[in-house]
Amino acid sequence: MDFKELEQEIKGIKQRNKRVELDKKWETSGTRKICICILTYIVVVIYSYIVKNYDNIFLSSLVPVIRIYIIYFIIKIHKENLGKKY
């Protein structure tokens, strides 16, 4: 392997690392969490209108949104605790 091939390979690795870093930022961003909560709420509202099993559709549709937020909170605490151990 000559110097130019090695240099191109390093550039390729750096570009891939930048893409991975952006993906990580998106996965942990608050915007993503809010989007997931809003989309979940919309889907549950639509489902509730179709099924019509609830008296207060908008209030009952908050349940999955709150569940998702709690899950994110628990995962965050868990990750922080793992980081302290190692």
Summary of the structure (lengths in Angstrom):
residues: 86
radius of gyration: 21.2
end to end distance: 38.0
largest distance: 71.7
contacts: 179
relative contact order: 0.07
helix: 88%
strand: 0%
